[in-house]
């Protein structure tokens, strides 16, 4: 009876260990990633790109203005990127400030990536122990953390459609596959190229009918985005120039730029994350779904040629690559060494990101340096933001990090950001004094010079001029 009791106790302990593993991973993500990002957002730590742009977008979307003008970016939102997934956040922006609506939706999209995997576990297609591995990769990989600490972008939101698409492909659910592809394509125009490769994967699997549907959807989407969109909406922002950067120096220079140490380091971080899983699959003679992994090719090509591995750019690669290992995880339960080594890689490769994020909680008065949680600074900023919320008429020139908190106000522009061609004269100015705030692409010295010019103008009515903030009403321009 003693051995039986011992084994029984050990079994119960292991049961509870794996039952609590997923909540523990989610808790780590909430505490180490989401909470610091939201704290920084509340302290106006983020520049106009991208939080301000998409906060303005969700604030202005409507049936009357389905393609709203983003004043601080000086572009119609869908003439920039075509990401109608933003409509998901629009209703929430009627209930809470647009910046918080965008942040909340982004966090939910990432968190909900666990839901399809949890559904597989409840159906007996994944074990609880197996579930922890993909959940940890989806929530805590360096690409995910980098994406969330540089909010907000629909490319980050694509992580959920990628997971849904992978599950639908492997479980052969045509309706879910087509629905998830529409959501995926709605996140960014480049993902429709992945749909073309998915068509090839379906053909290789012998599903000609579904392949025809996926191919038709992908081609129709690409035609609409690259053909009809400029015709219907007007000139679109051309990001294709990034693919050819460096070509003027010749092919060797062009390739050398893309193989520079910073890019190789980021590529290596992406590959390293899958080494334990790949090594185990090789030893078990269980192969990933190579047909599915074809969807990675367009993204890898674009990321390599455009040298875009940072921020939100690597997240979609991680999610799509992980879905290629779903058949492996369904067929075998990963051993403890795979879980442990992947966990070590996640923590080690994320150490710089997590250190910077958590320092904003442990040392809020000094980190980040440009947006400390000093009560006097926050009170001064709150006063300036409240004044501009109360006085909603008149063009306002803002520090870049103050665009997002004022996203629901018309006529807002960023100092150093794109300005109207005619040279706008602004009635309001609200900026933080260096070294606080965000001054890029200007220098701190240049912003200080501008503040001196604005203050000395005979028509200026200074409203706030303390250690932290300068706010005034009058006639101001961004260039002198």
C-alpha positions as CSV (number, residue, x, y, z in Angstrom):
1,X,0.0,0.0,0.0
2,X,2.9,2.4,0.7
3,X,4.2,2.4,-2.8
4,X,0.7,2.9,-4.2
5,X,0.1,5.8,-1.9
6,X,3.5,7.3,-2.9
7,X,2.8,6.9,-6.6
8,X,-0.8,8.3,-6.1
9,X,0.5,11.4,-4.3
10,X,3.1,11.9,-6.9
11,X,0.5,11.6,-9.7
12,X,-1.7,14.2,-7.9
13,X,1.2,16.5,-7.5
14,X,2.1,16.3,-11.2
15,X,-1.6,16.8,-12.1
16,X,-1.8,20.0,-10.2
17,X,1.7,21.1,-11.4
18,X,0.6,21.0,-15.1
19,X,-2.9,22.4,-14.3
20,X,-1.2,25.4,-12.8
21,X,1.5,25.8,-15.5
22,X,-0.6,27.6,-18.0
23,X,-2.1,30.1,-15.5
24,X,1.5,30.7,-14.3
25,X,2.7,31.5,-17.8
26,X,-0.2,33.9,-18.3
27,X,0.5,35.5,-15.0
28,X,4.2,36.0,-15.9
29,X,3.1,37.6,-19.2
30,X,0.6,39.9,-17.5
31,X,3.1,41.0,-14.7
32,X,6.3,41.2,-16.7
33,X,5.0,42.5,-20.1
34,X,1.5,43.9,-20.1
35,X,1.5,45.8,-16.8
36,X,4.8,47.6,-17.5
37,X,3.6,48.6,-21.0
38,X,0.3,49.9,-19.7
39,X,2.1,51.8,-16.9
40,X,4.4,53.4,-19.5
41,X,1.4,54.3,-21.7
42,X,-0.2,56.0,-18.7
43,X,3.0,58.0,-18.2
44,X,3.1,59.2,-21.9
45,X,6.3,57.1,-22.7
46,X,5.4,56.2,-26.3
47,X,5.9,58.3,-29.4
48,X,3.4,58.9,-32.1
49,X,4.7,56.0,-34.1
50,X,2.7,53.6,-33.8
51,X,0.5,54.1,-30.8
52,X,-0.5,57.6,-31.7
53,X,-1.3,56.6,-35.3
54,X,-3.6,53.7,-34.5
55,X,-5.2,55.5,-31.5
56,X,-6.2,58.2,-33.9
57,X,-7.4,55.6,-36.4
58,X,-9.7,53.8,-34.0
59,X,-11.0,57.1,-32.7
60,X,-11.9,58.4,-36.2
61,X,-13.2,55.2,-37.9
62,X,-16.9,55.5,-38.8
63,X,-19.3,54.6,-41.5
64,X,-19.3,58.2,-42.6
65,X,-15.4,58.2,-42.6
66,X,-14.3,54.6,-43.3
67,X,-10.9,55.8,-44.3
68,X,-10.2,58.7,-41.8
69,X,-7.5,61.3,-42.1
70,X,-4.7,60.8,-39.5
71,X,-3.5,64.4,-38.9
72,X,-0.4,63.5,-36.9
73,X,0.8,61.1,-39.6
74,X,-0.5,63.2,-42.5
75,X,-2.1,60.3,-44.4
76,X,-5.5,58.5,-44.7
77,X,-5.1,55.4,-42.6
78,X,-5.9,52.8,-45.3
79,X,-3.7,54.7,-47.8
80,X,-0.8,53.8,-45.4
81,X,-1.3,50.2,-44.6
82,X,-4.5,48.3,-45.4
83,X,-5.5,46.9,-42.0
84,X,-9.3,46.9,-41.6
85,X,-8.9,44.7,-38.5
86,X,-8.8,48.1,-36.8
87,X,-12.7,48.1,-36.9
88,X,-12.5,45.5,-34.1
89,X,-11.2,48.1,-31.7
90,X,-13.5,50.9,-32.9
91,X,-16.6,50.0,-30.8
92,X,-14.4,49.9,-27.6
93,X,-13.1,53.4,-28.4
94,X,-16.6,54.7,-27.9
95,X,-16.4,53.4,-24.3
96,X,-12.8,54.1,-23.2
97,X,-10.2,56.5,-24.6
98,X,-8.9,55.4,-28.0
99,X,-5.4,54.8,-26.7
100,X,-6.6,52.4,-24.1
101,X,-9.0,50.7,-26.6
102,X,-6.0,50.0,-28.9
103,X,-3.8,48.7,-26.1
104,X,-6.6,46.5,-24.7
105,X,-7.4,45.0,-28.0
106,X,-3.7,44.3,-28.8
107,X,-3.2,42.5,-25.5
108,X,-6.4,40.5,-26.0
109,X,-5.4,39.4,-29.5
110,X,-2.1,38.1,-28.0
111,X,-3.7,36.5,-25.0
112,X,-6.4,34.8,-27.1
113,X,-3.8,32.9,-29.0
114,X,-3.9,30.4,-26.1
115,X,-7.6,29.8,-26.6
116,X,-7.4,27.6,-29.8
117,X,-4.6,25.5,-28.1
118,X,-6.7,25.2,-24.9
119,X,-9.6,24.0,-27.1
120,X,-7.3,21.3,-28.5
121,X,-6.4,20.3,-25.0
122,X,-10.1,20.0,-23.9
123,X,-10.7,17.8,-27.0
124,X,-7.9,15.5,-26.0
125,X,-5.7,16.6,-28.9
126,X,-3.0,18.1,-26.7
127,X,-1.9,17.2,-23.2
128,X,-1.8,19.8,-20.5
129,X,2.0,19.4,-20.4
130,X,2.2,19.9,-24.1
131,X,0.0,23.0,-24.0
132,X,2.4,24.9,-21.9
133,X,5.2,24.9,-24.5
134,X,3.4,26.7,-27.4
135,X,1.6,29.0,-24.9
136,X,4.9,30.1,-23.5
137,X,6.3,30.7,-26.9
138,X,3.3,32.7,-28.0
139,X,3.2,34.9,-24.9
140,X,6.8,35.2,-24.0
141,X,9.0,34.9,-27.1
142,X,11.3,37.9,-27.6
143,X,9.4,38.9,-30.7
144,X,6.1,39.0,-28.8
145,X,7.6,41.0,-26.0
146,X,9.3,43.4,-28.4
147,X,6.0,43.9,-30.3
148,X,4.0,44.6,-27.1
149,X,6.6,47.1,-25.8
150,X,6.4,49.0,-29.0
151,X,2.6,49.4,-29.2
152,X,0.3,49.4,-31.2
153,X,0.3,47.7,-34.6
154,X,-2.1,45.3,-36.4
155,X,0.8,43.2,-37.4
156,X,1.0,42.2,-33.7
157,X,-2.7,41.4,-33.8
158,X,-2.0,38.9,-36.6
159,X,-0.7,36.4,-34.1
160,X,-4.2,35.2,-33.3
161,X,-5.3,34.7,-36.9
162,X,-2.0,32.9,-37.6
163,X,-2.8,30.5,-34.8
164,X,-6.4,30.0,-35.9
165,X,-5.3,29.5,-39.5
166,X,-2.7,26.9,-38.4
167,X,-5.2,25.0,-36.3
168,X,-7.8,25.1,-39.1
169,X,-5.3,23.8,-41.6
170,X,-4.1,20.9,-39.5
171,X,-7.6,19.9,-38.4
172,X,-9.0,20.3,-41.9
173,X,-11.7,22.8,-41.0
174,X,-12.4,24.7,-44.3
175,X,-14.9,27.2,-42.9
176,X,-12.6,28.2,-40.0
177,X,-9.6,28.3,-42.4
178,X,-11.3,30.8,-44.7
179,X,-12.6,32.9,-41.8
180,X,-9.2,33.1,-40.1
181,X,-7.6,34.0,-43.5
182,X,-9.9,37.0,-43.9
183,X,-8.9,38.1,-40.3
184,X,-5.2,37.5,-41.2
185,X,-5.3,39.4,-44.4
186,X,-7.1,42.3,-42.6
187,X,-4.0,42.8,-40.4
188,X,-1.6,43.7,-43.1
189,X,-1.5,43.5,-46.9
190,X,1.6,41.3,-47.1
191,X,-0.1,38.3,-45.4
192,X,-2.1,37.6,-48.6
193,X,1.2,36.4,-50.1
194,X,1.2,33.7,-47.4
195,X,-2.3,32.8,-48.7
196,X,-0.8,32.0,-52.1
197,X,1.7,29.7,-50.5
198,X,-1.1,28.1,-48.4
199,X,-2.8,27.4,-51.7
200,X,0.2,25.4,-52.8
201,X,0.3,23.6,-49.4
202,X,-3.3,22.5,-49.9
203,X,-2.6,21.3,-53.4
204,X,0.3,19.2,-52.1
205,X,-2.1,17.7,-49.6
206,X,-4.6,16.9,-52.4
207,X,-7.3,19.3,-51.4
208,X,-8.0,21.0,-54.7
209,X,-11.4,22.4,-53.9
210,X,-10.2,24.2,-50.8
211,X,-7.0,25.2,-52.5
212,X,-9.1,26.9,-55.2
213,X,-11.0,28.8,-52.6
214,X,-8.0,30.0,-50.7
215,X,-6.2,30.9,-53.9
216,X,-9.1,32.9,-55.2
217,X,-9.4,34.7,-51.8
218,X,-5.7,35.5,-51.8
219,X,-5.6,36.8,-55.4
220,X,-8.7,38.8,-54.9
221,X,-7.3,40.4,-51.8
222,X,-3.9,41.2,-53.5
223,X,-5.8,42.7,-56.5
224,X,-7.9,44.8,-54.2
225,X,-4.9,46.0,-52.1
226,X,-2.4,46.7,-54.8
227,X,-4.7,47.4,-57.7
228,X,-8.1,48.7,-56.6
229,X,-7.0,50.5,-53.5
230,X,-4.9,53.2,-55.2
231,X,-7.6,53.7,-57.8
232,X,-10.4,54.0,-55.2
233,X,-8.6,55.8,-52.4
234,X,-5.8,57.7,-54.1
235,X,-2.0,57.4,-53.9
236,X,-0.8,54.9,-51.2
237,X,2.4,55.0,-49.2
238,X,5.0,53.0,-51.0
239,X,7.0,50.8,-48.6
240,X,8.6,48.9,-51.5
241,X,11.6,51.2,-51.4
242,X,12.8,49.4,-48.2
243,X,13.3,46.2,-50.3
244,X,15.9,48.0,-52.5
245,X,17.8,50.0,-49.9
246,X,21.5,49.7,-50.4
247,X,21.3,48.6,-54.0
248,X,23.1,51.8,-55.1
249,X,26.3,50.3,-53.7
250,X,26.1,47.2,-55.7
251,X,25.0,43.6,-54.9
252,X,27.8,42.9,-52.4
253,X,26.9,46.0,-50.4
254,X,23.2,45.2,-50.7
255,X,23.7,41.6,-49.3
256,X,26.2,42.8,-46.7
257,X,23.7,45.2,-45.2
258,X,21.2,42.5,-44.8
259,X,23.7,40.2,-43.2
260,X,25.0,42.8,-40.7
261,X,25.5,41.5,-37.2
262,X,22.3,43.1,-35.7
263,X,20.2,41.4,-38.3
264,X,22.0,38.1,-38.0
265,X,21.5,38.3,-34.2
266,X,17.8,38.8,-34.5
267,X,17.5,36.0,-37.1
268,X,19.5,33.8,-34.7
269,X,17.2,34.6,-31.8
270,X,14.2,33.5,-33.9
271,X,15.8,30.2,-34.9
272,X,17.3,29.5,-31.4
273,X,13.8,29.5,-29.9
274,X,12.9,26.4,-31.9
275,X,16.1,24.4,-31.5
276,X,15.0,22.3,-28.6
277,X,11.7,21.5,-30.2
278,X,13.3,20.8,-33.6
279,X,16.0,18.6,-32.0
280,X,13.5,16.6,-30.1
281,X,11.3,16.1,-33.2
282,X,14.3,14.9,-35.2
283,X,15.2,12.4,-32.5
284,X,11.7,11.2,-32.3
285,X,11.5,10.9,-36.1
286,X,8.4,13.1,-36.2
287,X,8.6,15.8,-38.8
288,X,6.9,19.3,-38.8
289,X,4.4,19.9,-41.5
290,X,6.7,21.1,-44.3
291,X,3.8,22.0,-46.6
292,X,2.4,24.4,-44.0
293,X,5.9,25.9,-43.5
294,X,5.7,27.2,-47.0
295,X,3.7,30.1,-45.7
296,X,6.9,31.4,-44.0
297,X,8.6,32.0,-47.3
298,X,7.0,35.4,-48.3
299,X,7.4,36.8,-44.8
300,X,11.0,35.6,-44.6
301,X,11.8,37.2,-47.9
302,X,10.2,40.5,-47.0
303,X,11.8,40.6,-43.6
304,X,15.2,39.8,-45.0
305,X,15.1,42.2,-47.9
306,X,13.6,45.1,-45.9
307,X,15.9,44.4,-42.9
308,X,12.8,44.4,-40.6
309,X,13.2,42.0,-37.7
310,X,12.6,44.3,-34.7
311,X,9.4,45.4,-33.0
312,X,6.3,43.7,-34.4
313,X,7.9,42.2,-37.5
314,X,9.1,38.9,-36.0
315,X,5.9,38.0,-34.2
316,X,4.1,36.6,-37.2
317,X,7.1,34.5,-38.1
318,X,7.1,32.9,-34.6
319,X,3.4,32.2,-34.7
320,X,3.4,30.7,-38.2
321,X,6.6,28.6,-37.5
322,X,5.1,27.3,-34.3
323,X,2.0,26.1,-36.1
324,X,4.2,24.0,-38.3
325,X,5.1,22.0,-35.2
326,X,1.5,21.4,-34.2
327,X,1.4,17.9,-35.7
328,X,4.6,17.0,-33.7
329,X,3.0,18.3,-30.5
330,X,-0.2,16.3,-31.2
331,X,1.7,13.1,-31.9
332,X,4.2,13.2,-29.0
333,X,4.4,14.8,-25.5
334,X,7.6,16.8,-25.2
335,X,9.9,15.7,-22.5
336,X,11.0,17.8,-19.6
337,X,14.3,18.8,-21.1
338,X,12.5,20.4,-24.1
339,X,10.3,22.4,-21.8
340,X,13.2,23.4,-19.5
341,X,15.6,24.4,-22.3
342,X,12.9,26.3,-24.1
343,X,12.1,28.1,-20.9
344,X,15.8,29.0,-20.3
345,X,16.1,30.3,-23.9
346,X,12.9,32.4,-23.5
347,X,14.3,34.0,-20.3
348,X,17.8,34.5,-21.5
349,X,16.9,36.0,-24.9
350,X,14.3,38.2,-23.3
351,X,16.5,39.4,-20.5
352,X,17.2,42.9,-22.0
353,X,13.5,43.4,-22.8
354,X,12.2,42.2,-19.5
355,X,14.8,44.3,-17.6
356,X,13.8,47.4,-19.3
357,X,10.1,46.7,-18.8
358,X,10.2,45.7,-15.2
359,X,12.5,48.6,-14.3
360,X,9.5,50.9,-15.0
361,X,7.7,49.2,-12.1
362,X,10.7,48.8,-9.7
363,X,12.2,52.2,-10.3
364,X,9.3,54.3,-11.7
365,X,11.0,57.6,-10.7
366,X,14.0,57.0,-12.9
367,X,13.0,54.5,-15.6
368,X,12.3,55.2,-18.4
369,X,14.4,58.3,-18.1
370,X,12.3,60.3,-20.6
371,X,9.0,59.7,-18.8
372,X,9.6,59.3,-15.1
373,X,6.6,58.8,-12.8
374,X,7.4,62.0,-10.8
375,X,4.1,63.3,-9.4
376,X,4.9,66.9,-10.4
377,X,5.5,65.8,-14.0
378,X,2.3,63.7,-14.2
379,X,0.2,66.5,-12.6
380,X,1.6,69.1,-15.1
381,X,0.9,66.8,-18.0
382,X,-2.6,66.0,-16.8
383,X,-3.4,69.7,-16.6
384,X,-2.2,70.3,-20.1
385,X,-4.1,67.3,-21.5
386,X,-7.3,68.3,-19.7
387,X,-7.1,71.8,-21.1
388,X,-6.9,70.5,-24.7
389,X,-9.7,68.1,-24.0
390,X,-11.8,71.0,-22.8
391,X,-10.9,73.3,-25.7
392,X,-11.3,71.0,-28.6
393,X,-11.3,73.6,-31.4
394,X,-8.1,74.9,-32.9
395,X,-5.0,73.2,-34.2
396,X,-2.7,71.8,-31.5
397,X,1.1,71.1,-31.9
398,X,2.1,68.4,-29.5
399,X,5.1,66.5,-28.3
400,X,5.2,63.1,-30.1
401,X,4.4,61.2,-26.9
402,X,1.3,63.3,-26.3
403,X,-0.5,62.4,-29.5
404,X,-2.0,59.1,-28.3
405,X,-3.6,60.6,-25.1
406,X,-5.3,63.2,-27.3
407,X,-6.2,60.9,-30.2
408,X,-9.9,61.7,-30.1
409,X,-9.2,65.4,-30.6
410,X,-9.3,66.9,-34.1
411,X,-6.3,68.8,-35.6
412,X,-3.4,67.4,-33.6
413,X,0.2,67.4,-35.0
414,X,3.5,66.2,-33.7
415,X,6.6,68.4,-33.3
416,X,9.1,67.0,-35.7
417,X,6.4,64.9,-37.4
418,X,4.8,65.3,-40.8
419,X,3.2,68.7,-41.3
420,X,0.7,70.0,-43.8
421,X,2.2,71.2,-47.1
422,X,0.7,74.6,-46.7
423,X,2.5,75.3,-43.4
424,X,0.0,75.1,-40.6
425,X,-0.2,77.8,-37.9
426,X,-1.2,76.2,-34.7
427,X,-3.3,77.8,-32.0
428,X,-2.1,75.6,-29.2
429,X,1.3,74.1,-28.3
430,X,1.9,71.4,-25.6
431,X,5.3,69.8,-25.3
432,X,7.5,68.4,-22.5
433,X,10.7,70.1,-21.8
434,X,13.9,68.0,-22.5
435,X,15.1,65.6,-21.3
436,X,11.5,64.5,-20.8
437,X,9.1,63.6,-23.6
438,X,9.9,62.4,-27.1
439,X,11.7,64.8,-29.5
440,X,12.7,62.4,-32.3
441,X,13.6,63.3,-35.1
442,X,14.6,66.6,-33.5
443,X,17.2,67.1,-30.9
444,X,16.7,68.2,-27.3
445,X,18.5,71.4,-28.1
446,X,16.2,72.1,-31.0
447,X,13.1,71.6,-29.0
448,X,14.5,73.9,-26.3
449,X,15.1,76.6,-29.0
450,X,11.5,76.2,-30.2
451,X,10.2,76.6,-26.7
452,X,12.2,79.9,-26.3
453,X,10.8,81.2,-29.7
454,X,7.2,80.3,-28.8
455,X,7.5,81.9,-25.3
456,X,8.9,85.2,-26.6
457,X,6.3,85.7,-29.3
458,X,4.3,88.8,-28.4
459,X,0.9,87.1,-29.0
460,X,1.7,84.1,-26.8
461,X,-0.4,83.4,-23.8
462,X,1.6,81.0,-21.6
463,X,-0.6,78.6,-19.7
464,X,2.0,76.2,-18.3
465,X,5.8,76.9,-18.0
466,X,7.3,74.8,-15.2
467,X,10.2,72.3,-15.0
468,X,8.4,69.7,-17.1
469,X,5.9,71.2,-19.5
470,X,5.4,74.2,-21.8
471,X,1.9,74.9,-22.9
472,X,0.7,78.1,-24.6
473,X,-2.0,79.6,-26.8
474,X,-1.3,81.9,-29.7
475,X,0.2,81.4,-33.1
476,X,2.8,78.7,-33.5
477,X,4.6,76.9,-36.3
478,X,6.7,73.8,-36.1
479,X,9.6,75.3,-38.2
480,X,11.6,78.4,-37.6
